[in-house]
Amino acid sequence: MREEASAKAVKTAQTDMSNLSKDQRDKLIKHSVHHSPKHINLMVRHMRGGESFDSAHKLAMREAGK
């Protein structure tokens, strides 16, 4: 079951996460199971700009919702 969720998560995050740390990528992949691709894309954009995971999540929730 866990592998299935991971595979689904990778498919939904349709953005380049190569410039994020491995920990950030792993956290986003797990997070993407519960959120829309738009939400994840916004989070990645904010994290590239220097925001923390939690801060990027709050901003993405305001901009795109779940």
Backbone as a chain_set.jsonl record, in Angstrom:
{"seq": "MREEASAKAVKTAQTDMSNLSKDQRDKLIKHSVHHSPKHINLMVRHMRGGESFDSAHKLAMREAGK", "coords": {"N": [[0.831, -1.202, 0.0], [1.919, 1.255, 0.801], [3.895, 1.691, -1.156], [2.28, 2.015, -3.388], [0.969, 4.419, -2.828], [3.161, 6.129, -2.873], [3.956, 5.928, -5.559], [1.731, 7.034, -6.812], [1.883, 9.609, -5.806], [4.222, 10.637, -6.978], [3.429, 10.838, -9.604], [1.534, 12.885, -9.484], [2.847, 15.213, -8.739], [3.778, 17.49, -10.774], [6.143, 18.948, -11.456], [9.439, 20.353, -11.598], [11.549, 19.216, -9.233], [14.2, 19.073, -8.76], [16.049, 20.904, -7.762], [15.565, 21.064, -5.078], [16.214, 19.928, -1.721], [16.899, 16.476, -0.827], [15.417, 15.67, 1.399], [13.371, 17.598, 1.378], [12.139, 16.977, -1.086], [11.271, 14.323, -0.583], [9.453, 14.778, 1.499], [7.57, 16.386, 0.185], [6.6, 14.584, -1.729], [5.255, 12.688, -0.157], [3.384, 14.42, 0.917], [1.953, 15.193, -1.322], [0.051, 13.277, -1.853], [-2.165, 14.008, -0.485], [-2.893, 16.464, -1.456], [-3.655, 18.799, -4.145], [-2.217, 18.848, -7.497], [-1.736, 21.512, -8.253], [-1.465, 22.816, -5.784], [0.879, 21.58, -4.833], [2.715, 22.362, -6.814], [2.758, 25.133, -6.358], [3.83, 25.145, -3.781], [6.405, 24.112, -4.284], [7.443, 26.173, -5.868], [7.479, 28.285, -3.993], [9.229, 27.208, -2.099], [11.572, 27.035, -3.573], [12.108, 29.694, -3.67], [13.053, 30.166, -1.165], [11.409, 29.824, 1.037], [10.304, 28.025, 3.975], [9.158, 24.588, 4.407], [6.734, 24.515, 5.894], [5.924, 27.216, 5.798], [5.68, 27.552, 3.017], [3.594, 25.785, 2.584], [1.452, 27.026, 3.936], [1.211, 29.37, 2.409], [0.539, 28.261, -0.085], [-1.899, 27.074, 0.554], [-3.465, 29.325, 0.955], [-3.407, 30.421, -1.625], [-4.209, 28.366, -3.448], [-5.74, 26.536, -2.114], [-6.731, 23.262, -1.026]], "CA": [[0.0, 0.0, 0.0], [2.784, 2.423, 0.892], [4.523, 1.884, -2.46], [1.246, 2.508, -4.294], [0.77, 5.837, -2.52], [4.347, 6.829, -3.357], [3.9, 5.971, -7.018], [0.687, 7.998, -7.156], [2.37, 10.932, -5.457], [5.205, 11.068, -7.964], [2.698, 11.189, -10.819], [0.754, 14.105, -9.33], [3.717, 16.376, -8.621], [4.22, 17.707, -12.149], [7.058, 20.071, -11.486], [10.83, 19.988, -11.404], [11.956, 19.363, -7.839], [15.605, 18.689, -8.697], [16.868, 21.846, -7.007], [15.225, 20.985, -3.662], [16.979, 18.885, -1.039], [16.262, 15.159, -0.83], [14.406, 15.688, 2.467], [12.228, 18.386, 0.908], [11.452, 16.191, -2.129], [10.581, 13.202, 0.058], [8.312, 15.317, 2.246], [6.57, 16.83, -0.798], [6.0, 13.401, -2.354], [4.266, 12.181, 0.806], [2.376, 15.474, 1.063], [1.171, 15.331, -2.553], [-1.059, 12.32, -1.852], [-3.31, 14.669, 0.146], [-3.127, 17.79, -2.023], [-3.742, 18.883, -5.603], [-0.965, 19.195, -8.188], [-1.565, 22.969, -8.209], [-0.966, 23.118, -4.446], [2.266, 21.118, -4.764], [3.512, 23.237, -7.678], [2.938, 26.398, -5.648], [4.763, 24.905, -2.681], [7.756, 23.989, -4.849], [7.857, 27.516, -6.276], [7.803, 29.051, -2.793], [10.412, 26.622, -1.469], [12.721, 27.47, -4.385], [12.349, 31.086, -3.304], [13.642, 30.253, 0.165], [10.444, 29.585, 2.117], [10.344, 26.706, 4.606], [8.058, 23.721, 4.005], [5.494, 24.964, 6.551], [5.559, 28.523, 5.255], [5.228, 27.321, 1.644], [2.29, 25.13, 2.676], [0.462, 28.038, 4.307], [1.004, 30.24, 1.257], [-0.162, 27.486, -1.112], [-3.276, 26.902, 1.01], [-4.148, 30.589, 0.684], [-3.488, 30.668, -3.056], [-4.867, 27.32, -4.232], [-6.518, 25.621, -1.29], [-6.228, 21.894, -0.95]], "C": [[0.866, 1.253, 0.0], [3.457, 2.723, -0.451], [3.527, 2.467, -3.453], [1.013, 3.998, -4.075], [1.954, 6.655, -3.029], [4.33, 6.974, -4.865], [2.867, 6.994, -7.477], [1.185, 9.423, -6.907], [3.335, 11.468, -6.504], [4.499, 11.511, -9.239], [1.984, 12.532, -10.686], [1.625, 15.35, -9.22], [4.38, 16.63, -9.971], [5.116, 18.93, -12.257], [8.461, 19.586, -11.198], [11.232, 20.263, -9.964], [13.441, 19.095, -7.667], [16.456, 19.649, -7.872], [16.466, 21.934, -5.532], [16.052, 19.868, -3.027], [16.204, 17.565, -1.07], [15.161, 15.098, 0.228], [13.16, 16.462, 2.034], [11.437, 17.623, -0.148], [10.655, 15.059, -1.517], [9.329, 13.672, 0.795], [7.198, 15.758, 1.297], [5.869, 15.646, -1.458], [4.943, 12.802, -1.434], [3.088, 13.145, 0.929], [1.438, 15.516, -0.143], [0.019, 14.335, -2.651], [-2.334, 13.008, -1.36], [-3.683, 16.008, -0.48], [-3.089, 17.756, -3.546], [-2.374, 19.176, -6.215], [-0.694, 20.705, -8.161], [-0.966, 23.394, -6.866], [0.519, 22.757, -4.341], [3.169, 22.011, -5.617], [3.77, 24.589, -7.011], [3.921, 26.247, -4.491], [6.196, 24.837, -3.188], [8.282, 25.374, -5.232], [8.27, 28.351, -5.062], [9.067, 28.523, -2.117], [11.674, 26.968, -2.259], [13.107, 28.906, -4.037], [12.862, 31.271, -1.888], [12.683, 30.034, 1.322], [10.647, 28.185, 2.705], [9.15, 25.881, 4.123], [6.739, 24.24, 4.589], [5.004, 26.302, 6.007], [5.018, 28.38, 3.829], [3.847, 26.677, 1.637], [1.198, 26.154, 2.992], [0.157, 28.964, 3.128], [0.211, 29.521, 0.16], [-1.62, 27.264, -0.717], [-4.078, 28.184, 0.745], [-4.388, 30.795, -0.802], [-4.345, 29.643, -3.809], [-5.805, 26.446, -3.419], [-5.903, 24.24, -1.302], [-6.072, 21.352, -2.329]], "O": [[0.578, 2.208, -0.722], [3.575, 3.886, -0.838], [3.885, 3.317, -4.268], [0.876, 4.754, -5.037], [1.77, 7.752, -3.556], [4.657, 8.039, -5.39], [3.107, 7.738, -8.428], [0.933, 10.326, -7.705], [3.261, 12.641, -6.872], [4.932, 12.466, -9.885], [1.841, 13.248, -11.676], [1.18, 16.44, -9.577], [5.423, 16.05, -10.274], [4.866, 19.831, -13.057], [8.646, 18.518, -10.614], [11.253, 21.414, -9.528], [13.904, 18.907, -6.541], [17.486, 19.244, -7.333], [16.974, 22.791, -4.808], [16.531, 18.971, -3.72], [14.997, 17.551, -1.313], [14.093, 14.537, -0.018], [12.035, 16.035, 2.292], [10.207, 17.617, -0.117], [9.498, 14.845, -1.878], [8.277, 13.037, 0.719], [6.02, 15.53, 1.571], [4.667, 15.705, -1.717], [3.855, 12.447, -1.886], [1.936, 12.723, 1.033], [0.259, 15.841, -0.001], [-0.897, 14.53, -3.45], [-3.44, 12.645, -1.761], [-4.674, 16.623, -0.086], [-2.566, 16.822, -4.154], [-1.481, 19.689, -5.54], [0.459, 21.124, -8.057], [-0.066, 24.233, -6.821], [1.317, 23.537, -3.822], [4.264, 22.375, -5.189], [4.876, 25.124, -7.094], [4.748, 27.127, -4.256], [7.098, 25.431, -2.597], [9.434, 25.704, -4.949], [9.288, 29.041, -5.097], [9.88, 29.302, -1.62], [12.734, 27.172, -1.668], [14.277, 29.282, -4.102], [13.085, 32.4, -1.45], [13.103, 30.056, 2.479], [11.107, 27.275, 2.015], [8.235, 26.419, 3.499], [5.75, 24.387, 3.871], [3.808, 26.49, 5.783], [4.022, 29.009, 3.473], [3.02, 26.988, 0.78], [0.135, 26.138, 2.372], [-1.0, 29.302, 2.875], [-0.684, 30.108, -0.45], [-2.494, 27.267, -1.584], [-5.243, 28.118, 0.354], [-5.445, 31.284, -1.202], [-5.113, 30.006, -4.7], [-6.59, 25.688, -3.99], [-4.71, 24.072, -1.556], [-5.658, 20.206, -2.498]]}, "num_chains": 1, "name": "protein.A"}
